[in-house]
Amino acid sequence: MSGSDLISIETLFSAPAFSRAQISPDGLNIAYLAIWSGRLNIFVRGVDEGKQEPRRITADTHRNIESFCWSPDSTTVLFVQDTNGDENWHLHRVGITDDKVRPTNLTPFPGVRVMEFAFDPGNPKKIFLQLNARNPAFIDLHRLDIETGILEALAENPGRFVRWLAISSGLPHAIIVNTEKDYELARFEDGQFTPITTFDGNDNPLGPTPCVPTPDGKSLWIGSNRGTDRTRLVLLDLSSGTEREVDSHPVFDLDTPRPEADPRFPPCLILNPVSGALLGARYLGERQVIHALDADFAEVLTKLRALSDAEPGYISCEAQGRRWVVEFTSDREPGVTWFYDHQTGKAEILGRRQPTLDPALLASVRPVAITSRDGLRIPCHLTLPLNTQQRKLPTVLLVHGGPWYRDSVCYDPEVQFFASRGYAILQVNFRGSTGYGKALMQAAKGEFAGRMHDDLIDAVDWCISEGFTDPDRVAIYGCSYGGYAALVGASFTPDRFAAAISYSGMSDLRVLVEGAVSFIRETLVNTYIAYMGDPDIAEENADMLARSPISRLDQIRCPLLVVHGAQDVRVSLEQAVTVVDTLRLRGNEVEFLLKKKEGHWFINQDSNQELYRTMEAFLALHIGDLPKQNSQAS
């Protein structure tokens, strides 16, 4: 790519200028995230204020705020924030007319994590709150008064617990792991769980997703793959446990991308945020598919689609469904947010996520599919540098995390970063990925560093055979599971990669399982243990070690970049340090980027800009050419 087309790191990895906008329940104000003092903070502007200066209602100079929500009475905004990436999220409240800009920490308990919260339909000043204040290993259910901060215990977790469901009609419910290792929906009464229905843990490693109570408190909207390979939307009756299909797609899964792991992806259910009414559902195909499940929303959706060629992402509306705020995104559109009034027809752009980024400089993401060596269809995405006529390009194999996750056609600053530097980018939804049926997911059991890695190699070989990739200039890179995959690539197939980058990657599967935070250990039976093994069983412990890069560090020959946050509670810093220290003693070429105030993912823009400057130089040295002077200002 020419120097005139190069997009600066500051442009690609600056905090969004305008994002995550939500209209208030009364339809009078819009809250959104924007930069102040180098960090994302919450701002509020009136719908009818025109060009009037917005009001900033938070003043965090330490760490980005990533999400928030309105209170039902439109007077308050709630958000969660952790410390340096430790994932001990605290819940904060701030009034939209508070001149002091001093949010109140509603859960000021050291070492305690807020897991989920939901407003009490009967009282807009109270929320149902899940946190582990009583015991770090147990998530209990509480009711919190957001005005007074008074916390009332509703249900103490007796064990075997995964997730509470606060039902408006009365008794709490929960999703638990039963003695058969399956997920069980149960009613909690008199300190005991009464079973309602069961979900196969093999088919639902993370539990039924989504799992949303209906407004009347009598049912749940659940993603179900019972009796089919695809996940469809069903209504589950809480009294009988029976399911009734609400909606499905003949080919695609209900899109359940774990938005808590990546805020680029909105929830698969589109709900009225005030009434809780179901409006629509999203499905995962080569492009997003939205089914309107409400007649009024169907009309609105038609009007919204006329506003942009991009796809509707985050959607909010006021209580009556007249005024809407929608962010549109695509592979070449980072995000443009519109306001739309369905009653008057008024529509206007509120803001752009990256206003200095010219979409004309962005590359298109191309869905492709390959056939694995054992006959599985593997969905992939290939991105080539803009306007390139070159063949046999240096290539970055970009491996997603999870592995219970998936790539799709969307705007990804990493992809555009690599394409801007002249690299082809290959993303592979290898076995174990979600979104493409449970059979593809389940094919990963026992295949860490085995057929899961074969899928990556098969995809690279396809790119080479098609003439896109120079076989001598392939780098493997990923975060979390993707970081593990990069270490596997360097140690298990050392002749295939010219360089490797492991970001928050685990090097020892045994340490990963043994170090899991206490309150998720019940769920490991269907995830880590089912797919990797149980370190408490000698034979499986030995197999886990054999599938861990730590056992093959002496095989690594390519240059390696290791990236880690010191506060990471998912993959311990020890896993990165062991790799770096061992390789340096052996004389290997290894770089180490350690950020003391970041966790599993880097959040702040200065950390991310340092990360990608380091990565840029590393890749240019080992598979490409050093980039020319950046031309597009930040």
Sequence and secondary structure as in RCSB ss.txt:
>XXXX:A:sequence
MSGSDLISIETLFSAPAFSRAQISPDGLNIAYLAIWSGRLNIFVRGVDEGKQEPRRITADTHRNIESFCWSPDST
TVLFVQDTNGDENWHLHRVGITDDKVRPTNLTPFPGVRVMEFAFDPGNPKKIFLQLNARNPAFIDLHRLDIETGI
LEALAENPGRFVRWLAISSGLPHAIIVNTEKDYELARFEDGQFTPITTFDGNDNPLGPTPCVPTPDGKSLWIGSN
RGTDRTRLVLLDLSSGTEREVDSHPVFDLDTPRPEADPRFPPCLILNPVSGALLGARYLGERQVIHALDADFAEV
LTKLRALSDAEPGYISCEAQGRRWVVEFTSDREPGVTWFYDHQTGKAEILGRRQPTLDPALLASVRPVAITSRDG
LRIPCHLTLPLNTQQRKLPTVLLVHGGPWYRDSVCYDPEVQFFASRGYAILQVNFRGSTGYGKALMQAAKGEFAG
RMHDDLIDAVDWCISEGFTDPDRVAIYGCSYGGYAALVGASFTPDRFAAAISYSGMSDLRVLVEGAVSFIRETLV
NTYIAYMGDPDIAEENADMLARSPISRLDQIRCPLLVVHGAQDVRVSLEQAVTVVDTLRLRGNEVEFLLKKKEGH
WFINQDSNQELYRTMEAFLALHIGDLPKQNSQAS
>XXXX:A:secstr
  GGG   HHHHTS  SSEEEEE TTSSEEEEEEEETTEEEEEEEETT TT   EE    SSS     EE TTSS
EEEEEE STT    EEEEEETT TT   EES   TT  EEEEEEETTEEEEEEEEEEEEETTEEEEEEEETTT  
EEEEE   SSEEEEE  TTSS EEEEE TTS EEEEEEETTEEEEEEEE TTT TT SSSEEE TTSSEEEEEE 
TTSSS EEEEEETTT  EEEEE  SS EE    TTT TTS  SEEE TTT  EEEEEEESSSEEEEE SHHHHHH
HHHHHTT SSEEEEEEE TTS EEEEEEEETTEEEEEEEEETTT  EEEEEESSTT  GGG   EEEEEEE TTS
 EEEEEEE  TT   SSEEEEEEE SSSS    SS  HHHHHHHHTT EEEEE  TT SSS HHHHHTTTT TTT
HHHHHHHHHHHHHHHTT EEEEEEEEEEETHHHHHHHHHHHHSTTS SEEEEES  S HHHHHHTS GGGGGGGG
GTHHHHT  TTSHHHHHHHHHTSGGGGGGG  S EEEEEETT SSS HHHHHHHHHHHHHTT  EEEEEETT  S
S  SHHHHHHHHHHHHHHHHHHTS       S  
